[in-house]
């Protein structure tokens, strides 16, 4: 691991910028020093710093309070800006990155369940038979016309064979999801509404109290084709929920970039989800806006894009 440090003096503080580079940058160290732009723009206290790794540009300006305002510009549309979670403070999140995995705290989509009125109108691609009059059909994926519905029992049997469910007092995890429709290339949905409009779950026999787990759901999407690879349904409770690679964690995520005890999650009274990092190696990152402020004696670690090795920290240190 290689780090490049740049120090600017702003009033009574020093702004320390340390950028982490991957091993591939070792051979390009001399050219990196020559191509980067480090300049101070006179009395207006504005400085700029070019991030060649991500093609982004960072500007910082001292405020009257002694803080430093950070502004990102020229950020590529396909790259998100991530801010590392503070070790001593709980933070609210909607999108979370731990190690190389990205989770979204959202609700699961659902489809409708219908009673087939006419025979041979719809064709179930799972059992490869036409539906009969009075059969229960579920619109489980993105197929249309004759392939719009599947038999409820066929769909339940198909999904039970292609997922693994683990349960503990704080979380139910659905992993190894291989429920891809071979026709439309979309995942089959876990939730559906019955003819009375009530929400039901295809996993009701595996997870009997599934309706108590809808407070917060972490959905992890793989980088290829944006397919869902695992789902963690959290039970609402006042106690912390541990996340990590260890088998004793409430939410177990098997990945080399995840520490044994990576972070902790906790619910607020209004059912929002908070996160606290547990001094993990690669950290826990949440999505950030392009404008934020660094306070005196504070360090903020930022990552642009998806490479966990291409990140940098900004520290405001008292002189």
C-alpha positions in Angstrom: 0.0 0.0 0.0 1.3 3.4 -1.0 0.2 6.7 0.4 0.8 10.3 -0.9 0.4 13.1 1.6 -0.2 16.8 0.8 -0.4 19.4 3.5 -2.0 22.9 3.2 -2.0 25.6 5.9 -5.3 27.3 6.2 -5.4 30.0 8.9 -4.6 28.3 12.3 -5.1 24.7 10.9 -3.4 22.3 8.6 -5.4 20.4 6.1 -3.8 17.0 5.5 -4.8 15.1 2.4 -3.6 11.5 2.2 -4.5 9.4 -0.8 -4.2 5.6 -0.8 -3.0 4.0 -4.1 -3.1 0.4 -5.2 0.0 -1.6 -5.9 -0.4 -0.8 -9.6 0.5 2.8 -8.9 4.0 2.0 -7.6 5.5 2.1 -11.1 3.8 5.4 -11.9 4.9 7.2 -8.8 7.1 9.8 -10.6 4.4 10.7 -13.2 1.8 11.0 -10.4 3.8 13.6 -8.6 4.3 15.6 -11.8 0.7 15.5 -13.1 -1.1 16.3 -9.9 -2.1 19.9 -9.4 -1.5 21.4 -6.0 -2.0 25.2 -5.9 -3.1 27.9 -3.5 -5.2 30.7 -5.0 -4.1 33.8 -2.9 -6.1 35.4 -0.2 -9.5 33.8 -0.9 -8.2 30.7 0.9 -9.3 28.4 -1.9 -7.2 25.4 -2.9 -7.7 22.6 -5.4 -6.6 19.0 -5.6 -7.0 16.8 -8.7 -7.8 13.1 -8.2 -6.3 11.4 -11.2 -7.4 8.0 -10.1 -11.1 8.9 -10.4 -11.0 11.9 -12.8 -12.7 14.0 -10.1 -11.7 17.4 -8.8 -11.8 18.5 -5.2 -11.9 22.1 -3.9 -11.7 23.2 -0.3 -12.3 26.6 1.2 -11.8 27.9 4.8 -14.9 29.2 6.5 -15.0 32.0 9.2 -15.7 29.4 11.9 -12.4 27.7 11.2 -14.0 24.8 9.3 -13.1 23.7 5.8 -15.8 23.3 3.2 -15.1 20.5 0.7 -16.7 20.5 -2.8 -16.4 17.8 -5.5 -16.7 18.6 -9.1 -16.4 16.7 -12.4 -17.5 13.6 -10.6 -18.3 10.8 -13.2 -22.0 9.8 -13.4 -21.2 6.2 -12.9 -19.2 6.8 -9.7 -20.7 7.4 -6.3 -19.1 9.4 -3.5 -18.8 7.4 -0.3 -17.9 8.7 3.2 -16.5 6.4 5.9 -18.6 6.0 9.0 -17.2 7.6 12.1 -15.9 5.1 14.7 -17.6 6.9 17.6 -20.9 8.1 16.1 -24.0 6.3 14.8 -25.1 7.5 11.4 -28.4 7.0 9.4 -28.1 5.4 6.0 -30.1 4.2 3.0 -27.2 2.8 1.0 -24.3 1.1 2.8 -20.9 -0.2 1.6 -19.0 -2.7 3.8 -15.9 -4.1 2.2 -16.7 -4.8 -1.4 -20.5 -5.3 -0.8 -23.2 -2.7 -1.3 -26.5 -3.0 0.6 -29.6 -0.9 0.1 -32.1 -0.5 2.9 -35.4 -0.6 1.0 -38.7 -2.5 0.7 -39.1 -5.6 -1.4 -41.2 -5.2 -4.5 -44.3 -7.4 -4.9 -46.5 -8.9 -7.6 -50.1 -9.8 -7.8 -51.9 -13.1 -7.4 -54.9 -14.0 -9.5 -57.4 -16.8 -10.0 -57.3 -18.0 -13.6 -60.7 -17.5 -15.2 -60.1 -19.4 -18.5 -58.2 -22.5 -19.2 -55.1 -22.5 -21.5 -54.9 -18.7 -21.3 -51.6 -18.7 -19.5 -48.6 -21.1 -19.6 -46.5 -22.0 -16.5 -42.9 -22.2 -17.6 -41.9 -24.0 -14.4 -44.1 -27.1 -14.8 -44.4 -26.5 -18.6 -48.2 -27.0 -18.5 -51.1 -24.7 -19.3 -53.0 -23.3 -16.4 -56.5 -24.7 -15.7 -59.6 -22.7 -14.8 -59.6 -21.9 -11.1 -55.8 -22.3 -10.7 -53.9 -19.8 -8.5 -51.4 -17.8 -10.6 -48.7 -15.4 -9.4 -47.1 -12.7 -11.7 -43.6 -13.5 -10.3 -41.2 -11.9 -12.8 -41.2 -9.6 -15.9 -42.7 -12.0 -18.4 -45.8 -10.9 -20.3 -48.7 -12.3 -22.3 -49.1 -16.1 -21.9 -46.0 -16.4 -19.7 -47.2 -13.7 -17.3 -48.2 -16.1 -14.4 -46.8 -19.1 -12.6 -48.5 -21.7 -10.5 -48.2 -20.7 -6.8 -47.1 -24.2 -5.8 -44.7 -24.5 -8.7 -43.1 -21.1 -7.8 -42.8 -22.0 -4.1 -41.2 -25.4 -4.9 -38.8 -23.8 -7.4 -37.7 -21.1 -5.0 -37.2 -23.4 -2.0 -34.7 -25.4 -4.0 -32.6 -22.4 -5.0 -32.1 -20.4 -1.8 -30.7 -21.0 1.6 -32.4 -19.4 4.7 -30.7 -18.9 8.0 -32.6 -17.5 11.0 -31.5 -16.1 14.4 -33.4 -13.9 17.0 -32.4 -10.7 15.3 -32.3 -11.5 11.6 -33.4 -13.8 8.8 -30.9 -14.1 5.9 -31.8 -15.3 2.4 -28.5 -16.2 0.6 -27.3 -18.1 -2.4 -30.3 -16.7 -4.4 -30.5 -18.5 -7.8 -34.1 -17.7 -8.6 -33.5 -16.2 -12.0 -36.2 -16.6 -14.7 -34.6 -18.1 -17.7 -36.9 -16.2 -20.1 -36.9 -12.6 -18.9 -33.7 -12.8 -16.9 -35.3 -11.2 -13.8 -35.5 -12.6 -10.3 -38.7 -14.1 -9.1 -40.4 -11.9 -6.4 -40.7 -13.1 -2.8 -43.9 -11.0 -2.1 -47.3 -11.0 -3.7 -50.8 -9.7 -3.0 -53.7 -12.1 -2.9 -57.2 -11.5 -4.4 -58.2 -9.6 -1.2 -55.2 -7.2 -1.4 -53.3 -8.7 1.5 -49.5 -9.0 1.3 -48.1 -12.5 1.4 -44.7 -14.1 1.2 -43.7 -17.0 -0.9 -41.4 -18.1 2.0 -44.2 -18.3 4.6 -43.6 -21.9 5.4 -39.8 -21.3 5.8 -40.2 -18.0 7.7 -43.6 -18.2 9.5 -43.4 -14.6 11.0 -42.0 -12.9 7.9 -44.4 -9.9 8.3 -42.6 -9.0 11.5 -39.3 -8.6 9.5 -40.4 -5.8 7.1 -39.0 -2.9 9.3 -35.6 -3.0 7.5 -34.3 -5.1 4.7 -30.7 -5.1 3.4 -30.6 -6.1 -0.2 -27.2 -6.8 -1.8 -26.8 -6.6 -5.5 -24.0 -8.2 -7.4 -21.9 -6.0 -9.7 -22.9 -8.1 -12.8 -26.3 -7.3 -14.3 -27.5 -5.8 -10.9 -28.9 -9.1 -9.7 -29.9 -9.6 -6.1 -27.5 -12.0 -4.4 -28.6 -11.9 -0.8 -31.3 -10.4 1.4 -31.2 -9.8 5.2 -34.5 -9.1 6.9 -33.9 -7.4 10.3 -36.3 -7.6 13.3 -37.1 -4.3 15.0 -35.5 -4.2 18.5 -33.7 -1.7 20.8 -30.5 -3.8 20.9 -27.5 -3.6 18.5 -27.3 -6.0 15.5 -23.8 -7.3 14.8 -22.6 -7.6 11.2 -19.5 -9.5 10.1 -17.9 -12.6 8.7 -17.9 -14.5 12.0 -20.5 -17.2 12.5 -21.6 -15.6 15.8 -22.7 -12.3 14.1 -26.4 -11.7 13.8 -25.9 -10.8 10.1 -23.2 -13.1 8.7 -21.7 -12.0 5.3 -19.1 -14.4 3.8 -16.6 -12.3 2.0 -12.8 -11.6 2.3 -13.3 -7.9 2.5 -15.6 -8.2 5.6 -14.0 -8.3 9.0 -15.0 -10.9 11.6 -16.9 -8.2 13.5 -17.3 -5.5 10.9 -20.0 -3.1 12.2 -23.1 -2.7 14.3 -26.6 -1.7 13.2 -29.3 -0.2 15.5 -32.9 1.0 15.1 -34.1 4.4 16.1 -37.6 5.0 17.6 -39.0 6.0 14.2 -37.5 2.7 12.7 -34.6 4.3 10.9 -31.4 2.2 10.7 -28.2 3.5 12.1 -24.6 2.1 11.6 -21.5 2.2 13.7 -18.1 0.9 12.4 -16.2 -1.5 14.6 -12.6 -0.5 13.6 -12.9 -2.8 10.5 -10.0 -3.0 8.0 -11.8 -1.7 5.0 -14.4 0.3 6.9 -18.1 1.0 6.5 -19.1 3.7 4.0 -22.4 5.5 3.4 -23.3 7.6 0.4 -22.3 11.3 0.6 -23.3 14.5 -1.1 -20.7 16.5 -3.1 -20.5 19.2 -0.4 -19.6 18.6 3.2 -17.6 20.3 6.0 -14.6 19.1 8.0 -14.4 20.4 11.6 -11.2 21.1 13.5 -9.3 18.0 14.7 -11.5 15.8 12.6 -10.6 13.2 9.9 -13.0 12.3 7.1 -12.2 9.3 4.8 -13.7 9.5 1.3 -13.9 6.9 -1.5 -14.8 7.7 -5.1 -16.2 4.9 -7.2 -16.1 1.2 -6.4 -12.4 0.4 -5.8 -11.8 0.2 -2.0 -8.0 0.8 -2.5 -8.7 4.2 -4.3 -9.7 6.3 -1.3 -8.2 9.2 0.6 -8.6 10.9 4.0 -8.8 14.6 4.9 -7.7 15.8 8.3 -8.0 19.3 9.9 -5.3 19.5 12.5 -4.7 22.4 14.9 -1.3 24.1 14.6 
